[in-house]
Amino acid sequence: MNRRENIGIFMGLMTNLGIVTSGHSAETAEMNENSFLKDIQTYFDFGNKQTGRPGDINAAIWQESELAKLGFKTTRQKLSVMGGKDLISFIEYGGNKIQLLPQYPLNLTPESGINAEFAYFLPEQKITNVTGKIILLILPYSRWSSILHPYILNPLSAAANGGASAVIIATTGPSGDALALNTPIKLDGINIPIAIIEQSGRSKLISYAPQTIKFTQSGSLVNFDSYNLIGKLDKGFDKWLVVSSPRSGWFSCAGERGPGVAVWLALARHLAKSKAKYNLAFISTSGHEFENFGTEILAQADLPKSDKTQLWLHLGAGFAANDWFELGVKLSKLNNVDAQRILYSSPNFKDICTKNFKNQAGLEIVREASAKAAGEAGKIVENGYGNIIAFAGAHRFHHSPHDNMDCVNLHATQAVYDSLLQTLKQL
C-alpha cells in the first residue's frame, strides 16, 4: 500500500468518525480538506525542492499553469545559486562508516578525504587548539534551521579561524535526523568543509571516541538556475493584495511548505472570482534555503508599490504541520496541530487577526511584524512593505529529509484558510 492510499484510508476513517467535517459555508464550499490534500500531495510528489532542482522547477511550472487558468499574467524573476552535484559525505574510523549530510556553504575535501585528529566541543566552550583537526560541534536540543544562529556560527567561525580542517555539526532535535541549515549566499570566513551528522551517528562516534577520523566530502560545484514566479491580475482598482509563499527547501518539504503552497493556490482561485476591490499579485519564491534569497531580490522585481499595497500576506513555513508526542527518542503521531508557529501582523491588522485566529494554538497571540521577524516576513518589511500579515513555524521534522505527508495537518490548513477569508473580508 502506498502513501497516497494510506492517506485516503485515513481521511475516510476520520470522516466516518466525524472528525473531518463535510459542511462549510457557501463562501468556502469550493475548498475542503480533500482539496487541500490533493494540492499538497501534488506539491510533495515533485520531490526534492532545493533551489533549481527538478522538484523546485516543476512545482513552479504547475503553479504558473494554475494561475494562467485564472487569468493571471505571469513573469519570472531569474535567480541562480551555487550547489552541489553528485555529493558524497561520510566519516570513517575503526572500521566504522557514517554517512553525513553535506552542509552549505559547500566546501569539498580531496576525493581521498582528510585524515586528522578528532575533537568535539559544545557551543558554549571556547574553541582552542584545533589546528588541522576535524571538529564535532554538538548542539543542544532544538529545532535547528539556520547556520546564522550564534550557537552555530560563532563556534564554526572560531574553528575555521583557528585552522580546523573541517567541522561536523550534530543538530540535536526531536526527529533525530540530520537537519539541513539555511545559509546566506556568501558566508565570509567559512572556507572549510562542513557536514551534518544525525543523532545515532553522533552517539556512535562519541562512544567510540577515536583519536583520528577520516572525513570525505566530494562531488562538484555547479550553478543551479531557478526563478521567482510573479502572477498579476489587474482588475483596475487602486490597491493591491500581494500573496506570497516560498516553494523551495532542502528536501520534499511536505509540512514545511505544503500548506503554504496549497492555501496560496486556494486563495488565488477564490479571489480571482471574488468581487473584492483590489488587484492581485501572487508570488512563489525560490532560494529560501539561502536565507530567504528569493524574497530578498523581490525588491528588484516589478511589484506593486508599497503605498499601493493594501496588504502583503505571506504564507511561510510550517503553519499547519502535524504534532507528535515525544517518547524518549521516538515520536508518535498525534492528530492536533504543532503549535510551534507564529502569526505576525502590522499594528493596523492586529485586532482583526487576534479575533479571527483566537482559537488556533500558536496563532492566538499576534506578534508585531518587523525587520527582525522570522523567515521571509522580516525581508518583506525590510523591503518597505509595512502592511503585512505573515506566518512562520518550525515543526518537529523541519528541515528533515523525513518531512513527508505524515507531517501535514489538513484540519489546520483548512482552519487557516477559513480564517484568512474572514480577515480579507474585513480589510
C-alpha positions as CSV (number, residue, x, y, z in Angstrom):
1,M,0.0,0.0,0.0
2,N,1.5,3.4,-1.0
3,R,1.4,6.7,0.9
4,R,-1.5,8.1,-1.1
5,E,-3.7,5.1,-0.3
6,N,-2.8,5.3,3.3
7,I,-3.8,8.9,3.4
8,G,-7.1,8.2,1.6
9,I,-7.9,5.4,4.1
10,F,-7.0,7.7,7.0
11,M,-9.3,10.5,5.6
12,G,-12.1,8.1,5.1
13,L,-11.8,6.9,8.7
14,M,-11.6,10.4,10.1
15,T,-14.8,11.3,8.1
16,N,-16.6,8.3,9.5
17,L,-15.6,9.2,13.0
18,G,-17.0,12.7,12.4
19,I,-13.6,14.3,12.9
20,V,-13.4,15.8,9.4
21,T,-16.5,17.9,8.8
22,S,-18.0,17.9,5.3
23,G,-20.0,21.1,5.7
24,H,-18.6,24.5,5.1
25,S,-20.2,27.9,4.5
26,A,-21.1,28.8,0.9
27,E,-18.1,31.1,0.7
28,T,-15.6,28.2,1.5
29,A,-17.6,25.4,-0.2
30,E,-15.1,25.2,-3.1
31,M,-12.3,24.1,-0.7
32,N,-12.3,21.3,1.8
33,E,-9.6,19.1,3.4
34,N,-9.6,16.7,0.5
35,S,-9.0,19.6,-1.9
36,F,-6.0,20.7,0.2
37,L,-4.8,17.1,0.4
38,K,-4.8,16.9,-3.4
39,D,-2.7,20.1,-3.8
40,I,-0.3,19.3,-1.0
41,Q,0.2,15.7,-2.4
42,T,0.9,17.2,-5.9
43,Y,3.5,19.5,-4.5
44,F,5.1,16.8,-2.4
45,D,5.3,14.3,-5.3
46,F,7.5,16.7,-7.2
47,G,10.3,15.5,-4.9
48,N,13.3,17.4,-3.6
49,K,12.7,21.2,-3.6
50,Q,16.2,22.5,-3.5
51,T,16.6,25.7,-5.5
52,G,16.9,24.9,-9.2
53,R,16.4,21.2,-8.8
54,P,13.6,19.5,-10.8
55,G,11.2,19.5,-7.8
56,D,11.5,23.3,-7.4
57,I,11.1,23.9,-11.2
58,N,8.3,21.5,-11.7
59,A,6.3,22.9,-8.7
60,A,6.7,26.4,-10.2
61,I,5.5,25.3,-13.7
62,W,2.4,23.7,-12.0
63,Q,1.7,26.9,-10.0
64,E,2.1,29.0,-13.1
65,S,-0.3,26.8,-15.1
66,E,-2.9,27.1,-12.3
67,L,-2.6,30.9,-12.2
68,A,-2.9,31.1,-16.0
69,K,-6.2,29.2,-15.8
70,L,-7.5,32.0,-13.6
71,G,-6.4,34.8,-15.9
72,F,-3.2,35.9,-14.2
73,K,-0.4,37.3,-16.3
74,T,2.9,35.7,-15.1
75,T,6.5,36.8,-15.2
76,R,9.7,35.1,-14.0
77,Q,12.4,36.8,-12.0
78,K,15.6,34.7,-12.5
79,L,18.0,33.7,-9.8
80,S,21.0,31.5,-9.6
81,V,22.7,29.7,-6.6
82,M,25.8,27.6,-6.3
83,G,25.0,24.0,-5.4
84,G,26.5,20.5,-5.2
85,K,26.2,17.7,-7.8
86,D,26.9,14.0,-7.0
87,L,27.8,14.8,-3.5
88,I,29.2,12.2,-1.2
89,S,29.9,12.9,2.5
90,F,30.9,10.4,5.3
91,I,33.4,9.7,8.1
92,E,35.4,6.6,8.7
93,Y,37.1,5.4,11.9
94,G,38.0,2.0,13.4
95,G,36.2,0.1,10.6
96,N,33.0,2.2,11.0
97,K,31.5,4.4,8.3
98,I,28.8,7.0,9.0
99,Q,27.0,8.9,6.2
100,L,26.8,12.7,6.6
101,L,24.6,15.4,5.1
102,P,26.7,18.0,3.2
103,Q,26.1,21.5,4.6
104,Y,26.2,24.7,2.7
105,P,28.2,26.9,2.1
106,L,29.7,23.9,0.3
107,N,33.4,23.2,0.6
108,L,34.8,19.8,-0.5
109,T,37.7,17.7,0.7
110,P,40.1,16.0,-1.7
111,E,38.5,12.9,-3.2
112,S,40.8,10.8,-1.0
113,G,39.4,12.6,2.1
114,I,41.1,14.1,5.1
115,N,42.7,12.1,7.9
116,A,43.0,14.2,11.0
117,E,42.9,14.3,14.8
118,F,39.3,14.4,16.2
119,A,37.9,16.7,18.9
120,Y,34.5,17.7,20.0
121,F,33.0,20.8,21.6
122,L,29.8,22.2,22.9
123,P,28.7,25.7,21.6
124,E,29.5,27.4,25.0
125,Q,33.0,26.1,25.1
126,K,36.0,28.1,23.8
127,I,37.3,26.7,20.6
128,T,41.1,26.5,21.0
129,N,43.9,24.2,19.9
130,V,42.1,23.0,16.8
131,T,44.7,23.5,14.1
132,G,44.4,20.7,11.5
133,K,41.7,18.9,13.5
134,I,38.2,17.6,12.5
135,I,35.8,19.2,14.9
136,L,32.4,17.8,16.1
137,L,30.1,20.6,17.3
138,I,27.4,19.1,19.5
139,L,24.3,21.4,19.6
140,P,21.8,21.3,22.4
141,Y,18.2,20.1,21.8
142,S,16.3,22.4,19.5
143,R,14.5,22.7,16.1
144,W,17.6,24.0,14.3
145,S,17.1,25.8,11.0
146,S,19.8,28.4,10.3
147,I,23.6,28.4,10.3
148,L,23.4,32.0,11.5
149,H,22.3,31.0,15.0
150,P,25.0,32.2,17.4
151,Y,25.4,28.7,18.8
152,I,26.4,27.5,15.4
153,L,28.0,30.5,13.6
154,N,30.3,31.6,16.5
155,P,32.0,28.2,17.2
156,L,32.0,27.5,13.4
157,S,33.8,30.8,12.8
158,A,36.2,30.1,15.7
159,A,37.0,26.6,14.3
160,A,37.6,28.0,10.8
161,N,39.8,30.9,12.0
162,G,41.6,28.5,14.3
163,G,42.8,26.3,11.4
164,A,40.5,23.3,11.8
165,S,40.3,21.0,8.8
166,A,36.6,20.5,8.9
167,V,33.5,20.8,11.1
168,I,30.8,18.3,11.6
169,I,27.6,19.6,13.3
170,A,25.3,17.4,15.4
171,T,21.9,19.0,15.1
172,T,20.2,17.5,18.1
173,G,16.5,17.8,17.7
174,P,13.1,16.0,18.0
175,S,13.4,13.9,14.8
176,G,16.9,12.7,15.5
177,D,17.7,13.4,11.8
178,A,20.5,15.4,10.3
179,L,18.9,18.8,9.8
180,A,20.0,21.0,6.9
181,L,20.7,24.5,7.9
182,N,19.8,27.6,5.9
183,T,22.8,29.7,4.9
184,P,23.5,33.0,3.2
185,I,24.6,33.0,-0.4
186,K,28.0,34.1,0.9
187,L,29.3,33.4,4.4
188,D,32.6,35.3,4.9
189,G,35.4,33.5,6.7
190,I,34.0,29.9,6.4
191,N,36.1,28.1,3.8
192,I,36.3,24.6,5.3
193,P,34.1,21.6,4.7
194,I,31.0,21.4,6.9
195,A,28.6,18.4,7.2
196,I,25.7,17.4,9.5
197,I,25.5,14.2,11.5
198,E,22.3,12.6,12.7
199,Q,21.9,11.7,16.4
200,S,22.5,8.0,16.1
201,G,25.8,8.6,14.3
202,R,26.8,11.2,16.8
203,S,26.3,8.7,19.6
204,K,28.3,6.0,17.9
205,L,31.1,8.5,17.3
206,I,31.2,9.8,20.8
207,S,31.0,6.4,22.4
208,Y,34.0,5.2,20.3
209,A,35.9,8.4,20.8
210,P,38.5,7.8,18.1
211,Q,41.8,9.8,18.2
212,T,41.7,10.3,14.4
213,I,39.0,10.0,11.8
214,K,38.8,10.3,8.0
215,F,36.3,12.7,6.5
216,T,35.4,12.7,2.9
217,Q,33.1,15.2,1.1
218,S,33.4,15.1,-2.6
219,G,31.4,16.0,-5.7
220,S,31.3,19.0,-7.9
221,L,30.0,22.6,-7.5
222,V,27.7,24.0,-10.2
223,N,25.2,26.8,-10.7
224,F,21.5,26.0,-10.4
225,D,19.1,28.3,-12.1
226,S,15.6,29.0,-10.8
227,Y,13.2,31.9,-10.6
228,N,10.6,33.7,-8.6
229,L,7.1,33.3,-10.1
230,I,5.1,36.5,-10.1
231,G,1.4,36.4,-11.3
232,K,-0.7,39.6,-11.5
233,L,-4.4,40.0,-12.0
234,D,-5.1,43.7,-12.5
235,K,-8.8,44.4,-12.0
236,G,-8.5,48.1,-12.4
237,F,-8.5,49.1,-8.8
238,D,-6.2,51.4,-7.0
239,K,-5.0,49.0,-4.3
240,W,-3.3,45.6,-4.5
241,L,-3.3,42.4,-2.4
242,V,0.0,40.6,-2.5
243,V,0.1,36.9,-1.5
244,S,3.5,35.1,-1.3
245,S,4.7,31.7,-0.4
246,P,8.1,30.1,-0.8
247,R,8.2,26.8,-2.7
248,S,11.9,25.7,-2.3
249,G,13.5,23.9,0.6
250,W,16.2,21.3,1.4
251,F,14.0,18.2,0.9
252,S,10.4,17.4,-0.2
253,C,9.1,19.8,2.4
254,A,5.5,18.5,2.9
255,G,4.9,20.1,6.3
256,E,7.2,23.0,5.9
257,R,6.0,24.3,2.5
258,G,2.9,22.2,1.5
259,P,0.2,24.0,3.4
260,G,1.5,27.4,2.3
261,V,1.5,26.4,-1.3
262,A,-2.0,24.9,-1.0
263,V,-3.5,27.9,0.7
264,W,-1.8,30.2,-1.8
265,L,-3.5,28.3,-4.6
266,A,-6.8,28.2,-2.8
267,L,-6.8,32.0,-2.3
268,A,-5.8,32.6,-5.9
269,R,-8.8,30.5,-7.1
270,H,-11.2,32.2,-4.7
271,L,-10.0,35.8,-5.1
272,A,-9.8,35.7,-8.9
273,K,-13.6,35.2,-8.9
274,S,-14.4,37.4,-6.0
275,K,-15.8,41.0,-6.0
276,A,-13.1,42.3,-3.7
277,K,-12.0,45.7,-4.7
278,Y,-8.3,45.2,-5.1
279,N,-5.9,43.8,-7.7
280,L,-4.0,40.6,-7.1
281,A,-0.3,39.8,-7.1
282,F,0.6,36.2,-6.3
283,I,4.3,35.3,-5.8
284,S,6.1,32.0,-5.4
285,T,9.7,32.3,-4.5
286,S,12.7,30.1,-4.8
287,G,16.1,30.5,-3.0
288,H,14.6,30.1,0.5
289,E,17.4,27.9,1.8
290,F,19.9,30.7,1.2
291,E,18.5,32.8,4.0
292,N,15.4,33.9,2.0
293,F,17.4,35.0,-1.1
294,G,14.4,34.8,-3.4
295,T,12.3,37.2,-1.2
296,E,15.3,39.5,-0.8
297,I,15.7,40.1,-4.5
298,L,11.9,40.8,-4.9
299,A,12.9,44.4,-4.2
300,Q,14.3,44.4,-7.8
301,A,11.1,42.9,-9.3
302,D,8.1,44.7,-10.9
303,L,5.8,44.6,-7.9
304,P,3.0,46.8,-6.7
305,K,4.5,49.8,-4.9
306,S,4.3,49.7,-1.1
307,D,1.9,52.7,-0.9
308,K,-0.5,50.8,-3.3
309,T,-0.4,47.6,-1.3
310,Q,-3.3,47.2,1.0
311,L,-1.9,44.0,2.4
312,W,1.0,41.7,1.8
313,L,0.0,38.2,3.0
314,H,2.9,35.9,3.5
315,L,2.3,32.1,3.9
316,G,5.5,30.9,5.4
317,A,6.9,27.7,6.9
318,G,5.1,25.1,9.0
319,F,1.9,26.9,10.0
320,A,-0.2,23.7,9.5
321,A,2.1,20.8,10.5
322,N,1.1,17.8,12.5
323,D,2.1,17.4,16.1
324,W,4.0,14.4,17.6
325,F,4.3,13.0,21.1
326,E,7.9,12.7,22.2
327,L,8.5,9.4,24.0
328,G,12.3,9.2,24.6
329,V,13.9,9.1,21.1
330,K,10.7,8.0,19.4
331,L,7.9,10.1,18.0
332,S,4.3,9.1,18.0
333,K,2.0,10.9,15.6
334,L,-0.9,12.9,17.0
335,N,-3.9,14.5,15.2
336,N,-3.6,18.0,16.5
337,V,-1.5,20.8,15.0
338,D,2.0,21.6,16.1
339,A,1.7,24.9,18.0
340,Q,5.3,25.9,17.2
341,R,4.1,28.5,14.7
342,I,3.9,32.3,14.7
343,L,1.4,34.9,13.3
344,Y,2.9,38.3,12.6
345,S,1.0,41.4,11.6
346,S,1.5,45.1,11.3
347,P,-0.3,47.1,14.0
348,N,-3.3,48.0,11.8
349,F,-4.2,44.4,11.3
350,K,-3.6,43.1,14.9
351,D,-7.1,43.3,16.2
352,I,-8.6,41.6,13.1
353,C,-6.0,38.8,13.3
354,T,-6.5,38.4,17.1
355,K,-10.2,38.0,16.5
356,N,-10.0,35.6,13.6
357,F,-7.2,33.3,14.9
358,K,-8.1,33.4,18.6
359,N,-8.8,29.6,18.9
360,Q,-5.8,28.4,16.8
361,A,-2.9,27.2,19.0
362,G,0.3,29.2,18.4
363,L,-1.6,31.8,16.3
364,E,-3.7,33.2,19.1
365,I,-1.0,35.7,20.2
366,V,-0.3,38.1,17.2
367,R,3.2,39.4,17.2
368,E,4.3,42.6,15.6
369,A,5.9,42.3,12.2
370,S,9.3,44.0,11.9
371,A,12.5,43.6,10.0
372,K,13.6,41.2,12.8
373,A,10.6,38.8,12.2
374,A,11.4,35.2,11.4
375,G,11.7,33.9,7.8
376,E,10.7,36.0,4.8
377,A,8.5,38.3,6.9
378,G,11.5,40.3,8.0
379,K,12.7,40.7,4.4
380,I,9.3,41.9,3.3
381,V,9.2,44.6,6.0
382,E,12.8,45.4,5.2
383,N,11.9,45.9,1.5
384,G,9.4,48.6,2.6
385,Y,6.1,46.8,2.9
386,G,4.5,47.9,6.2
387,N,1.0,46.4,5.7
388,I,1.7,42.8,6.3
389,I,0.3,39.6,7.8
390,A,2.7,36.7,7.9
391,F,3.1,33.1,9.2
392,A,6.2,31.2,10.2
393,G,6.9,28.0,12.1
394,A,9.2,25.1,12.7
395,H,7.6,21.7,13.2
396,R,9.4,18.6,14.5
397,F,10.5,17.5,11.1
398,H,11.5,21.0,10.0
399,H,14.5,20.7,7.6
400,S,14.5,16.9,7.9
401,P,14.6,14.5,5.0
402,H,11.6,12.9,6.6
403,D,9.3,15.9,6.2
404,N,6.6,13.8,4.4
405,M,2.9,13.7,4.1
406,D,2.6,12.4,7.7
407,C,3.7,15.8,8.8
408,V,0.7,17.7,7.2
409,N,-2.3,18.7,9.3
410,L,-5.2,19.1,6.9
411,H,-7.6,20.4,9.5
412,A,-5.2,23.2,10.5
413,T,-4.7,24.0,6.8
414,Q,-8.4,24.4,6.3
415,A,-8.8,26.5,9.5
416,V,-6.1,28.9,8.5
417,Y,-7.6,29.3,5.1
418,D,-11.1,29.9,6.5
419,S,-9.7,32.5,9.0
420,L,-7.8,34.3,6.2
421,L,-11.0,34.6,4.1
422,Q,-12.7,36.2,7.1
423,T,-9.7,38.5,7.6
424,L,-9.7,39.6,3.9
425,K,-13.4,40.4,4.1
426,Q,-12.6,42.9,6.9
427,L,-9.8,44.8,5.2
